[in-house]
Amino acid sequence: MSDTRGVMLCAHANLEALFGAAFRTLAPNLRLTAPNAVRDPETITFALAWRPTDDAFAPYPNLRAIFSIAAGNDAIMACPSRPADVPVFRVVDDDQADQMAGFAAFHTIWHHRRMGAHLAAQTRRESHYTTPAAIFCF
């Protein structure tokens, strides 16, 4: 095997579009490959994953590490085909933390402003106004 290591992409998104340029620039010895494009599973040594299918890791006998590209790694840890001896790492970056904080704030406001009820009324072509749910701090 040459010094080029394979990285299997195990997710629903087009990770090549998201990460391809960065990998080519910062890690030229790593080759990004979607699971359906892997020709020789033995060349895959690393996996980028988010929500792997139950058999996602089974074809790859030489995995050395699995990297979660999401905020959590619960789905990877619960994956039946994850080799117990292969470490799982969670990618951490400040931008991801900011995005998760924004996500949490958005859903808090969505819930307290009852936006689901507004959208449902809109699809029925009705006007719908309610006061935001009260938040009490003592």
Beta strands, then each sheet from edge to edge (+ up, - down):
strand 1: 5-10
strand 2: 30-33
strand 3: 44-49
strand 4: 65-68
strand 5: 88-90
sheet 1: 2+ 1+ 3+ 4+ 5+
end
